[in-house]
Amino acid sequence: MLLVAYVILALTVLSVCAIATNGAVRGGGAYFMISRTLGPEVGGSIGLMFYLANVCGCAVSLLGLVESILDVFGADVTGSSGIKVLPQGYGWNLLYGSLLLGLVGGVCALGAGLYARASFLTFLLVSGSLASVLVSFVAVGPRNITLAPRPGTNGSSVPPRHGHFTGFNGSTLKDNLGAGYAEDYTTGAMMTFASVFAVLFNGCTGIMAGANMSGELKDPSRAIPLGTIIAVAYTFFIYILLFFLSSFTCDRALLQGDYGFFRDISLWPPLVLIGIYATALSASMSSLIGASRILHALAQDDLFGVILAPAKVVSGGGNPWGAVLYSWGLVQLVLLAGKLNTLAAVVTVFYLVAYAAVDLSCLSLEWASAPNFRSQVRKYLLRLDVRKEHVKFWRPQLLLLVGNPRGALPLLRLANQLKKGGLYVLGHVTLGDLDSLPSDPVQPQYGAWLSLVDLAQVKAFVDLTLSPSVRQGAQHLLRISGLGGMKPNTLVLGFYDDAPPQDHFLTDPAFSEPAEGTREGGSPALSTLFPPPRAPGSPRALSPQDYVATVADALKMNKNVVLARACGALPPERLSRGSGSSAQLHHVDVWPLNLLRPRGGPGYVDVCGLFLLQMATILSMVPAWHSARLRIFLCLGPREAPGAAEGRLRALLSQLRIRAEVQEVVWGEGAEAGEPEEEEGDFVNGGRGDEEAEALACSANALVRAQQGRGTGGGPGGPEGRDGEEGPTTALTFLYLPRPPADPARYPRYLALLETLSRDLGPTLLIHGVTPVTCTDL
C-alpha cells in the first residue's frame, strides 16, 4: 500500500515540479500553475478538486485529533490509564471538533506568518516525539498491553483482551506479513484493502502543502520542487522505518486493537500524545490555509462569478481572510460526518482525482511540446485543409469592413449573429502611405478596437491595415485575413447612401461611460478613441465608384457579398444575446431571386438564391430570432401556373429541414408573350434603357413594401392580418444582390438602382452568394 501511495505521490510531485519550474509562480498552488499553462478551464477543474480535497482533509485531521484526545480524556475510556473528564457522544465530538476548527481557523485568518511560526513549532514537537518512539522500540522491554473492549460489548462481563509488545522477534514479523483484515474496533466495520488504503493515503497528502502556499514563498519556482521532493523522500523513509519496527515488535492483536499503541510502548507516553496532537493540528492548519489560497486564486480569476466574490476580500497585509472564512464554513459542514474512517475514503477519492488531473495536465504539456494549447491550435489549423472542404460543413466566415464603429454598432452585432460558429473579423482601413510616415499608425489602434469587441460582446477578431485607398485596403484584408482554412468567405459592407450616420455610442447602454472620459483602471473612454460620426455633406473616404468596385473585387475573388442597409432600425431585442421568445412577433422576409430582371422564373434554385435561404436560416437559429417567422416569396411570371414552383420549393425546404412559410406573388406582368428570357445583369449592364431599369426597380420596391405589412393569413393580394387585425411587421428583409455591371462607368447607375430597390424597406440585407451552401446527400 505504501509503495502504491508513494508511486502516485512521486508522479504527481514530479508533474508539479515540472510545471512550477515553467515560469513565475504566484498564489494558488497547483491551480495557479496549471491554469497559467493549460488555461483556466483545466486549471479551474483541478483547482476545485484540490480545494475540496483540502477541505475534507482538514476535517479528517480534526476528527483524528478529537479521537486521539478522547482516547485519553474521554469519559467512556476503558482501563486505568484514561483521564475521564470529557463527555463523549456524537454531539460532544462535533463540539470538540468545532472548537478545534475555531482555533485552527483563527491561526489561518491571522496570516501566513503566524501559521509559519506555528508550523515550525509543531515540526520541533513532532520531531521530538518521533525520536522518542524510535528510541522506545529499542529501549523498552517486552510487555503485555490491555486492549479496549469492542463496541457493543459489556466490558465487565467480557474477559480483558491483551496485545503484546515482544521486542525484536522474528516470529512476530513472520506473523504480521499476511493481510489478516479485521473489524475496525472504533466503528465495527470490516476492513478491506480499499478502506485501509484510504486511511493510509490520507497520511501522505501533506506533501502538497508547500505548493499550496506558493504565494507566500520567496522563490516558489525553486522552493516547491526542492521542498516537495525532500518531503516525499523524508516521509517515505520515516513510514518505512516505523512500519518495519512496528511489525518486528508488536503482535497483530496490538496493532489491530489499539491505534494509539505508540503511547503504550513509549518511554514517556505524554511526549507521544504531544506529537500526535501537534501532527493533527499542523495537518489541519496546512489543509485549511492551502484550501483558502486555492479558493482565493479561483475567486480572483472570476471562474465561478459572484458565488466566490467574498473570497476575494483580503486584509491590509494581503491575507485572504474571506477565503479562510469560506473554507472554515465548509470544513464545519464536513465535520458532521463524525468518524475519521468514514470520511477517509471520500478524501482519498478527491486527492486521487486531483493528482490524476495534475499528471494528465503535465502529460498533455509534454505531448504538446509547449506550455499551452497554441501548439494544439496550430496542429488542428493544419488539419483544416481547404482541399477537403465539404458543403455540409460550410459556415459563413465574415469580414465586416467598418469605417467608424460609432455608426456601425447594430451591424457589428447582426454580423455576430450571422457567423454561426464561423470566423468573424472586424476589418478597418486607415488611409495613408507608410513611406511618408515616421511610424506605423495602425498598431496603436488595436487596443481601441479590441475594447470595442469586448464592450459590444461580439466574438470577433480585429484586422487593421494601412492603404492609400479603401478599395486596396479591402483587397488586402480579403486576401490575408484569417489563417489556413479559417479565412473569410463573405464580405459584409454597410450600404452606401445619403442617410446621416448615427452615433450609437450615445444610446447603447454597454457604451455608457463616465463624464470625465476615463474607464475603470484609468484607461481612456472608448468614445475618445474613435472620432465622431461624419457630418452630413462632408467628404467621404470612399467614392461610389470605389464602393461598387470593392463589391466587384470581392466577387472576382470568389467571396460572397452582403450589403447591409438601415440596420440601426432593427428591434433592440433582436440584437440582444438573450432569447427573443418575449419579443414582439416579426417576420424575416426572403426574396431569393433577382428583382432587377424583367420577370420571375425559377430564381430560387440558383446558387445565390440558396445562399440567401441559408443565411436567413442561420439567423433564425439565433436565440434572439427564434420567435421571428421566416417567409419566402416566389415571384411568378404572367404565364406560370400558381402552385407548381411553390411545391418544388416546399419539397426542397423539407429536404433541407428549413421551416418557413412560402408565398407566391405575381411579377413581370408587363413582359410580352414569347419574349425571350433576359440574362442576369441586362438591366444593370445597360441592355435596357435607364428609365426602364429605374421603373423596374421602383416596381420591385413597391412589391416588397406591399408584402412587409401583410399578415400570414392573407397570401398575395389578401387581407392584412387576420380578422381585420394588422399582422406582424417585417424585422429584416433579405434581397438578391445582382452582380455589378461589367463596365465600371455604369457603377454609379448600378448603385442608384440598388438604392431605389431597397428604399424605405427598413433593415435590409442585399446578398450575392457564389458559394454552394446546401446539400441533401449524406
SETI-725436 format. One line per 8 residues: number of its first residue (from 1); their letters; for each residue z negated, x negated, y negated of C-alpha. Coordinates in steps of 0.02 Angstrom, whole numbers, plus 32768, in hexadecimal, padded with zeros to 4 digits. Each point is the difference from the previous one (the first is absolute). Layout:
NUM	a	Z/X/Y  ... .
END
This chain:
1	mllvayvi	8000/8000/8000  7FD3/7F76/7F87  80A3/7FA5/8021  8064/80A0/7FE5  7FA3/8022/7F5E  8018/7F52/7FBD  80B8/7FF9/802E  8015/809B/7F94 .
9	laltvlsv	7F97/7FB3/7F76  8059/7F59/8007  80AC/8051/7FF1  7FC5/806B/7F6F  7FAC/7F6F/7FA7  809D/7F96/800F  8067/8091/7FBB  7F89/8015/7F6D .
17	caiatnga	8002/7F45/7FE0  80BE/7FFD/8000  8006/808D/7F81  7F70/7FBB/7F97  8058/7F59/7FE8  80A0/8057/7FC7  7FC9/800D/7F4A  7F73/8029/7F88 .
25	vrgggayf	7F80/8078/8049  7F93/8079/7F9D  7F85/8089/802E  8021/8076/8091  8001/7F8C/8096  8083/8021/8085  803E/8098/7FA0  802B/7F9B/7F66 .
33	misrtlgp	8054/7F75/8062  806C/8074/8068  802B/807A/7F74  803E/7F71/7F94  806E/7FBC/808A  803C/8098/8062  7FEA/8084/7F7A  7F7B/8082/7FD5 .
41	evggsigl	8035/8079/808B  7FD8/7F84/808B  7F6C/7FB4/7FA4  7FBA/80AB/7FD6  7FFE/803B/80B5  7FAF/7F5E/803B  7F87/8002/7F6F  7FCA/80B1/802B .
49	mfylanvc	7FE1/7FCC/80B5  7F9A/7F6A/7FC9  7F9F/806B/7F87  7FD0/8081/8083  7FD7/7F75/807C  7F8A/7FAF/7F83  7FAE/80A6/7FD4  7FDF/8027/80B7 .
57	gcavsllg	7FCD/7F4B/8021  7F7D/800C/7F78  7FBA/809D/8052  7FFD/7FAA/80AC  7F9E/7F6D/7FB9  7F82/8074/7FAD  7FEA/8068/809E  7FE5/7F60/8063 .
65	lvesildv	7F7D/7FCA/7F80  7FA7/80A7/800E  7FFD/7FF4/80BE  7FBC/7F4F/7FFA  7F78/8033/7F85  7FCD/8096/8069  7FFB/7F95/809D  7F68/7FAB/7FB3 .
73	fgadvtgs	7FB9/807A/7F82  8033/80A8/8049  7F7B/8080/8030  8054/801E/80A9  8003/7F49/8034  7FBE/7FE4/80B0  7F9B/7F69/8031  7F76/7FA1/7FA9 .
81	sgikvlpq	806C/7F94/7F8D  803A/808A/7F8A  7FB2/802A/7F57  800B/80BD/8004  8006/8030/7F47  80AC/804C/7FE1  8027/80B1/803C  809F/8011/8063 .
89	gygwnlly	8087/8083/8019  80AF/8023/7FC0  7FC7/8034/7F52  7F89/7F6D/7FEE  8084/7F86/803C  807C/8046/7F81  7F7D/7FEC/7F78  7FDF/7F4B/802D .
97	gslllglv	80BA/7FDC/8003  8017/8052/7F56  7F72/7F9B/7FB4  8048/7F5E/8043  80AE/8035/7FC1  7FB3/8019/7F54  7FBD/7F4E/8005  80A8/7FBA/8038 .
105	ggvcalga	8060/8068/7F81  7F8C/7FC8/7F75  8022/7F4A/8025  80BC/801D/8006  7FFF/8069/7F61  7FAA/7F73/7FA0  8091/7F8C/8022  804A/7F7B/806F .
113	glyarasf	7F8B/7F7A/7FBA  7F64/8055/8043  8058/8023/80A4  8031/7F48/8012  7F4C/7FC8/7FE3  7FC0/8082/807B  8083/7FCB/8080  7FCC/7F4A/7FF1 .
121	ltfllvsg	7F4A/8030/801C  802D/8067/809A  8068/7F6E/8041  7F66/7F90/7FF9  7F94/8083/8057  8081/8020/8088  8019/7F46/801D  7F44/7FE7/8015 .
129	slasvlvs	7FF1/8093/8076  8095/7FC5/8066  7FB6/7F51/800E  7F5C/8048/8040  805B/8067/8084  8062/7F69/803E  7F62/7F99/800C  7FA4/808D/805A .
137	fvavgprn	807F/8002/808E  7FC7/7F50/8029  7F4A/8001/7FCA  7FC5/80A6/8049  7FD3/800B/80B8  802A/808E/8079  7FAD/80A7/7FDA  8006/80B9/802C .
145	itlaprpg	8029/807A/7F74  7FD1/80B8/8007  8094/8071/7FD9  7FFD/80A5/7FA1  8013/809E/806B  80AA/8053/7FFF  801E/809A/7F93  7FC3/80A5/804A .
153	tngssvpp	7F7B/7FB4/8070  7F44/800B/7FF0  7FC2/7F4E/7FEB  7F55/8026/804B  8044/8044/80A5  8089/7F7E/801B  7FD3/7F51/803C  8021/7F7E/7F7B .
161	rhghftgf	80A3/7FA1/800D  8009/7F45/7FE4  8084/7F84/7FCF  7FF4/7F47/8024  801D/7F65/7F98  801A/7F7F/808A  8028/7F66/7F9B  809E/7FA2/802F .
169	ngstlkdn	8028/803D/80AF  80A5/7FFA/805E  7FD8/809E/8061  7FE5/805F/7F5D  80A9/7FC8/7FBF  8056/8030/80A3  7FB2/80AF/7FFD  803A/801C/7F4C .
177	lgagyaed	80B7/7FD4/801C  8037/80AF/8038  801D/8093/7F8B  7F78/8077/8040  8010/8086/7F78  7F66/806F/7FF0  7FBB/8088/7F8F  7FD8/7FDA/7F4A .
185	yttgammt	7F43/8016/7FFF  8003/803D/7F4A  807F/808D/801C  8009/801A/80BC  80BE/7FEC/7FFB  8058/7F9E/8089  804C/7F5F/7FBC  80B4/7FCA/8022 .
193	fasvfavl	806C/7F6C/7FCF  803E/805F/7F66  7F53/8035/7FC3  7FB6/7F53/8016  8096/7FAE/7FAE  7FF0/8078/7F6E  7F4E/7FC6/7FDF  802B/7F49/801A .
201	fngctgim	8099/8005/7F8F  7F97/8042/7F70  7FA1/7F5E/8004  809F/7F9D/7FE0  8048/805B/7F69  7F9B/7FA9/7F7A  807D/7F72/7FF9  8068/8065/7F83 .
209	aganmsge	7F70/8009/7F83  8042/7F69/7FA1  80AF/8049/7FF2  7FB7/80A2/7FBE  7FAA/7F9D/7F75  80A3/7FAF/7FC9  7FE8/8037/7F4B  7F5A/7FA2/7FF0 .
217	lkdpsrai	803C/7F5C/804E  8029/7F6B/7F91  8096/7FCB/8068  8025/808C/807D  80A3/7FB5/803F  7F9B/7F6B/8041  7F56/8050/8020  803C/8093/8069 .
225	plgtiiav	805E/7F9A/8084  7F7D/7F76/8007  7F67/8070/8001  8047/8081/8077  803C/7F82/8081  7F58/7FA6/7FFB  7FA7/80A8/8015  8069/802B/8098 .
233	aytffiyi	7FE0/7F59/8053  7F47/7FFD/7FD6  7FDA/80B2/803A  8066/7FEB/809F  7F9C/7F64/802C  7F5B/8058/7FDD  8030/809A/8066  803A/7F97/8095 .
241	llfflssf	7F5F/7F9B/7FF9  7F91/809A/7FF9  8062/8057/808B  7FEF/7F68/806F  7F46/7FE6/7FDE  7FD7/80B8/8017  805D/8013/80A4  7FB2/7F5F/8041 .
249	tcdrallq	7F4C/8032/7FDA  7FF0/80C0/7FFA  801A/8075/8092  806E/809A/7FF7  7F6C/8079/7FF3  7FC4/7FA8/7F60  80AE/7FF8/7FB3  8025/80B8/8022 .
257	gdygffrd	7F52/8046/7FDF  7FCC/7FA8/7F5F  807E/7FE3/7F74  7F7B/7FA0/7F9F  7FD7/7F84/808A  8013/7F69/7F8B  7F5C/8035/7FB2  7FA9/8006/80AA .
265	islwpplv	8033/7F4F/802F  7FEA/7FAF/7F54  7F7D/7F7E/7FD4  7FDA/8066/7F63  8040/80B4/800F  7FF0/802D/7F45  8084/7F7E/7FD4  807B/8058/8075 .
273	ligiyata	7FDC/80A5/7FA9  801E/7FB0/7F57  80A6/7FBC/803D  8036/80A9/8046  7FD2/805C/7F61  8053/7F7C/7F93  809F/8006/806A  800D/80BD/7FF7 .
281	lsasmssl	7FDF/8002/7F44  8081/7F77/7FE2  8083/8059/806A  7FE3/80A6/7FA8  8008/7FAF/7F54  80A1/7FA2/8028  8050/809E/8045  7FCE/8069/7F69 .
289	igasrilh	8034/7F83/7F7C  80A1/7FDB/805F  8028/80BA/800A  7FDF/8016/7F46  8076/7F71/7FD2  808A/8047/806D  7FE7/80AE/7FB5  8001/7FBB/7F50 .
297	alaqddlf	80A5/7FA7/8021  804B/809F/8049  7FC7/8063/7F68  8048/7F81/7F86  80AB/8010/8052  7FFA/80BF/7FEE  8036/801A/80B5  7F95/809D/8015 .
305	gvilapak	8008/8047/7F50  7F6B/8052/7FAC  7F9D/8006/80A3  7FCE/7F4A/7FEA  7FFC/7FFE/7F41  7F41/7FEA/7FF7  800F/7F67/8071  8055/7FA5/7F70 .
313	vvsgggnp	7F5E/7FFD/7F9B  7FB6/7F52/7FED  7F67/7FBB/7FA9  8005/7F88/7F6E  7FFA/7F70/807B  8093/8041/8064  7F9C/804B/8091  8058/809D/8044 .
321	wgavlysw	7F63/806A/800D  8069/809F/8005  804F/7FC6/80A3  7F53/7FCE/8040  7FC0/80B1/7FE2  8099/804A/8055  7FE4/7F92/8098  7F45/8020/8000 .
329	glvqlvll	8021/80BB/800C  8077/7FEC/8093  7F88/7F8E/805E  7F79/8084/7FE6  8070/807F/8056  8023/7F8B/8091  7F46/7FE5/801B  7FF8/80B4/803C .
337	agklntla	8047/7FC1/80A6  7F50/7FC4/8027  801A/7F7F/808C  804A/7F53/7FFA  805A/8008/80A6  8048/80AA/7FD5  8053/7FBC/7F64  8030/7F55/8042 .
345	avvtvfyl	809D/803D/8059  8041/8053/7F60  7FE3/7F63/7F9A  8056/7F95/8083  809A/8070/7FFC  800A/7FF3/7F42  7FF3/7F43/8005  807C/7FEE/808E .
353	vayaavdl	8080/806C/7FA4  7FE5/7F9F/7F5F  800E/7F58/8057  809D/8037/805C  804D/8036/7F5B  7FD8/7F57/7FB1  804F/7FA5/8093  809B/806D/7FFA .
361	sclslewa	800E/7FE2/7F46  7FFC/7F45/8017  807F/8010/808D  8075/8063/7F91  7FF0/7F7B/7F7A  802E/7F7C/8080  8096/8062/803E  803A/8025/7F4F .
369	sapnfrsq	7FEB/7F48/7FD0  7FC8/803A/7F54  7F5F/803C/7FAD  8042/80B1/7FE5  8088/807B/8034  808B/7FB5/7F91  8043/7FA1/8095  8002/80A3/805F .
377	vrkyllrl	805B/8058/7F72  8089/7F7D/8001  8015/8011/80BC  801D/80BB/7FF8  8072/7FF1/7F69  806B/7F8A/8066  8002/8080/808C  803D/8084/7F85 .
385	dvrkehvk	80B5/7FCD/801F  807C/805D/7F91  8080/7FEF/808C  7F95/8070/806E  7FE4/808E/7F84  8013/80B1/8042  8019/809E/7F9E  7F6B/8053/8056 .
393	fwrpqlll	7F89/7F85/7FAF  804D/8006/7F53  7F89/800D/7F6D  8027/8002/7F46  7FD7/7F56/7FB6  8000/801B/7F46  8020/7F91/7F6B  7FCC/805F/7F64 .
401	lvgnprga	8040/7FB0/7F60  7F85/8021/7F72  801B/7FD5/7F4A  7F58/8037/7FB9  7F81/804C/8079  7FB5/806A/7F75  8092/8078/800F  801B/7FEE/80BB .
409	lpllrlan	7F54/8025/8049  8030/80A6/8056  809A/7FAC/804B  7F93/7F71/8040  7F97/807C/8061  8094/8068/803D  8055/7F64/8044  7F5D/7FD2/8057 .
417	qlkkggly	8009/80A8/805A  80B6/7FE6/8031  7FE7/7F57/8054  7FBC/8049/80A5  7FA9/7F62/8038  8091/7F92/7FC9  800A/7F76/7F80  7FE2/802E/7F4A .
425	vlghvtlg	8026/7F81/7F77  7FE9/8016/7F46  8086/7F9A/7FA9  800A/7FD1/7F48  8081/7F99/7FA3  7FC9/7F98/7F6B  8092/7FD6/7F90  8016/7F49/7FD5 .
433	dldslpsd	8047/7F58/8031  7F8C/7F7D/804A  8068/7F74/7FB0  7FCC/8039/7F53  7F48/801F/8029  7F71/7F81/800A  7FB6/8053/809C  801D/808F/8079 .
441	pvqpqyga	7FCA/80A3/7FA9  7FFD/8061/80A4  7F6E/7FAF/805A  7F78/8038/7F83  803A/80B4/8013  7FD4/8011/80B9  7F47/8022/7FDE  8027/8097/7F94 .
449	wlslvdla	807A/8048/807F  7F87/7FE8/8090  7F79/8058/7F9B  807C/808D/7FE4  8018/800F/80BD  7F43/8008/8019  7FE2/8085/7F7C  8096/8069/8033 .
457	qvkafvdl	7FC2/7FF6/80B6  80AD/7FDC/8047  8024/7F8D/8092  8081/7F92/7FAD  802E/7F4A/7FEC  8034/7FBB/7F58  809C/7F98/7FE3  802F/7FC4/7F51 .
465	tlspsvrq	8097/7F9C/7FC8  804B/7FB2/7F64  80B7/8023/7FD9  8077/8009/7F6C  8023/80B7/8029  7FAC/808E/805E  809A/8013/806E  7FFB/7F4B/803A .
473	gaqhllri	7F43/800B/8018  8016/809A/806D  807C/7FA1/806B  7F83/7F73/8013  7F76/8076/8037  8070/805F/8079  8032/7F5E/8054  7F5C/7F9E/8006 .
481	sglggmkp	7F73/8081/8004  7FA5/8011/80A5  7FFF/7F8D/8095  8060/7FFF/80A4  8019/80B1/8040  7F8D/8045/7F78  807E/8008/7F71  802A/8092/7F8C .
489	ntlvlgfy	8088/8074/803E  7FF2/807E/7F72  8007/7FE7/7F44  7F9F/807D/7F96  8025/8011/7F46  7FC5/8074/7F79  8089/806E/7FB8  805D/7FC5/7F65 .
497	ddappqdh	7FF5/808A/7F7E  7FCA/801D/7F4D  7F56/804B/8028  7F75/7FA9/7F9C  7F91/7F98/8073  7F4F/803D/801C  7F63/7F94/8006  7FAD/8038/80A2 .
505	fltdpafs	7F75/7F7F/7FEA  7FB6/8074/7F7C  7FF7/8099/8072  7FDE/7FB6/80AC  7F44/7FFC/802B  8016/7F62/8069  8036/7FA1/7F65  7F77/803B/7F8A .
513	epaegtre	7FB2/7F63/7FB8  7F77/7FD3/7F82  802D/800D/7F4B  7FDB/7F48/7FE1  8093/7FD0/8071  7FA5/7FA4/808B  7FE1/802B/80B4  7F6E/7FDB/8072 .
521	ggspalst	7FE7/7F45/800F  8045/7FDE/7F51  80B9/8003/8031  8077/804E/7F80  8029/80B9/800E  80A1/8028/805C  8041/805D/7F68  8000/7F5D/7F9F .
529	lfppprap	8069/7FA6/8084  8097/8073/7FF7  805B/8029/7F5D  8002/80B3/7FBD  8091/806E/8038  80A7/7FEC/7FAB  8010/8067/7F61  8088/8087/8000 .
537	gspralsp	80A5/7FB8/7FC0  7FCA/7F4B/8015  8074/7F85/805C  7FF6/7FFA/80BC  7FFC/7F69/8071  8086/8051/806F  80A4/804F/7FC7  804C/8099/8055 .
545	qdyvatva	808C/7F91/803F  7F87/7F85/8051  7F96/808E/8045  8091/8049/8063  803A/7F52/802D  7F54/7FDF/804C  8014/809C/806B  80AD/7FC5/8036 .
553	dalkmnkn	7FBD/7F52/8027  7F7A/8047/8071  807E/8069/8061  8072/7F68/8012  7F6A/7FA3/804A  7FEC/808F/807D  7F60/8040/7FB1  7FD3/80B7/7FEF .
561	vvlaracg	7FE5/803D/7F4E  7F83/807D/7FB9  8007/8037/7F49  7F62/805C/7FCB  8003/8077/7F6D  7F6F/805C/7FA9  7F7B/7FC4/8079  7F80/8014/7F76 .
569	alpperls	800D/80BD/801B  7FC8/7FF7/80B5  7F64/8068/8027  7F6B/7F88/7FF8  7FBB/803D/80A7  80A2/7FC9/8055  7FE5/7F4C/7FCA  7F4A/7FF7/8037 .
577	rgsgssaq	7FC6/7FA5/809C  7FA7/8098/8047  8041/8098/805D  806F/807A/7FA3  7FC3/8095/8066  7FA8/804C/7F69  8092/7FDF/7F8A  8073/8087/7FBA .
585	lhhvdvwp	808D/802E/8077  80A0/7FA2/7FD5  80AD/7FE3/8045  8058/7F5C/8020  80BA/8024/7FEF  8083/7F95/8056  80BA/8008/7FD6  804C/7F8E/8084 .
593	lnllrprg	80B3/8000/7FBF  8060/7FC1/7F6A  7FFD/8086/7F7A  8080/7FA1/7F99  8089/802F/807B  806A/809A/7FDE  7FBB/805E/8093  7F8B/7FF3/8092 .
601	gpgyvdvc	801C/7FD1/80B4  7F9D/7FAF/8089  7FAF/7F83/7F89  7F58/800A/8057  8042/7FA0/8096  802F/7F60/7FA6  7F8D/7F68/7FF4  7FCB/8024/7F4E .
609	glfllqma	7FD4/80B6/8024  7F97/7FD0/8096  7FAC/7F7A/7F97  7FCB/8087/7F84  7FB7/8067/808F  7FA0/7F69/8041  7FB5/7FD6/7F57  7FCC/80B4/7FE0 .
617	tilsmvpa	7FB2/800B/80AD  7FA0/7F5E/7FE4  7FB9/8047/7F5F  7FCE/80A3/8056  7F98/7F9A/807C  7F91/7FBB/7F74  7F5A/8060/7FF9  8017/802C/7F48 .
625	whsarlri	80A6/8056/802A  7FCD/8057/80A2  7FF9/80AC/7FAF  80AB/7FF0/7FAD  808E/805C/8055  80A1/7FA2/8025  80A0/805E/7FD4  80AF/7FC2/802C .
633	flclgpre	8094/804C/7FA5  80AC/800A/804F  8095/801D/7F8E  808A/806C/804A  80B6/7FF8/7FCB  805A/80A2/7FD5  8055/8007/80AA  7F6A/7FCF/806C .
641	apgaaegr	7FAA/8083/806B  7F46/8011/7FDC  7F8B/7FC9/808A  806B/7F82/805C  7FCC/7F68/7F9B  7F4D/803E/7FFB  7FFA/800D/80BD  803F/7F4E/8015 .
649	lrallsql	7F81/7FBF/7F83  7F6F/805F/8052  8030/7FB4/80A8  7FFD/7F53/7FB2  7F59/8020/7FAB  7FB9/8039/80A7  8038/7F5F/8053  7FB5/7F99/7F73 .
657	riraevqe	7F60/8069/8001  8010/8026/7F47  7FAE/80A3/7FCA  8060/8047/7F6E  8049/80A1/7FBD  80BF/8003/7FF8  805A/8064/7F79  80BB/8015/7FE4 .
665	vvwgegae	804B/800E/7F53  80B6/801B/7FCF  804F/7F6C/7FA6  80B0/7FD1/7FC9  803E/80B3/7FE2  8084/7FC2/7F86  805E/7F98/8080  80AE/803C/802B .
673	agepeeee	802F/8032/80AE  8056/7F77/8060  7FC9/7F7A/7F84  7FD9/7F5E/805C  7F4E/7FC1/8005  7FD7/7F83/7F7A  7FBC/7F58/8033  7F52/7FD1/7FC9 .
681	gdfvnggr	7FFF/7FB5/7F53  80A2/8052/7FC0  7FA4/8055/7F72  7F9B/7F67/7FD2  8098/7F8E/8014  8069/8066/7F8A  806D/8058/8080  7FE0/809E/7F9B .
689	gdeeaeal	7FEE/8012/7F46  7F5A/7FD9/7FAC  7FF0/80B3/7FC3  8017/8044/80AF  7F81/7F84/8044  7F84/8030/7F78  8019/80B8/8028  7FE2/7FDE/80B9 .
697	acsanalv	7F5F/7FA1/7FDA  7FC3/808F/7F90  802A/807E/8087  7FA4/7F9A/8085  7F69/7FEE/7F8D  7FFD/80BD/7FE4  800A/801D/80BC  7F6B/7F8F/8023 .
705	raqqgrgt	7F98/8049/7F73  8025/80B0/803C  7FB6/7FD7/80AB  7F65/7FA7/7FBF  7FA4/809D/7FCC  802D/8068/8099  7F80/802A/8086  8019/7FE9/80B9 .
713	gggpggpe	8022/80B4/8026  809F/8017/7F9E  808C/7F8C/8034  809D/7FE6/7F97  800F/807F/7F78  7F65/8059/803F  7F69/803C/7F9D  7F82/7F85/7FBD .
721	grdgeegp	7F64/7FF4/806C  7FC6/8090/806A  7FD1/80AE/7FCC  8033/7FD8/7F4D  7F88/7F6D/7FF2  803A/7F55/7FC5  800E/7F83/808E  7FC8/7F4B/8008 .
729	ttaltfly	8053/7F87/7F88  8058/7F5F/802E  7F94/7F65/7FED  8088/7F81/802A  80BC/8006/801A  8066/7F88/806A  80B7/7FF0/7FC9  8092/7FA2/804A .
737	lprppadp	802B/7F6B/7F90  80BE/7FDE/7FFD  803C/7F4D/8004  8025/7FB5/7F56  80B9/7FF9/7FD1  8068/7F6B/8030  8032/7FE3/7F4B  7F6D/7FB8/7F9B .
745	arypryla	804C/804E/7F64  7FCF/80AB/8045  7F48/7FD2/801A  7FC4/8059/7F61  8060/809D/8031  7FB2/7FF9/80AE  7F53/7FF4/7FB6  8025/8094/7F8E .
753	lletlsrd	8033/8069/8098  7F5C/7FD3/8058  7FA0/8030/7F63  8057/80A9/7FFA  7FE8/801D/80BA  7F44/7FDF/7FFB  7FD9/8048/7F54  7F65/8071/7FF7 .
761	lgptllih	7FE6/7FFD/80BC  7F51/7FBA/7FF2  7FCD/7F6E/8071  80A0/7FC9/8059  8032/7F75/8076  80BA/7FD6/8004  801C/7F9F/80A1  8091/7FA6/804F .
769	gvtpvtct	7FE0/7FC0/80AF  806B/7F80/8059  7F8C/7FE5/8096  8005/806D/809D  7F4F/8041/8011  8005/8087/8087  8012/7FF6/80BC  7FED/8084/8088 .
777	dl	800A/7F89/8095  7F6A/7FB2/8056 .
END
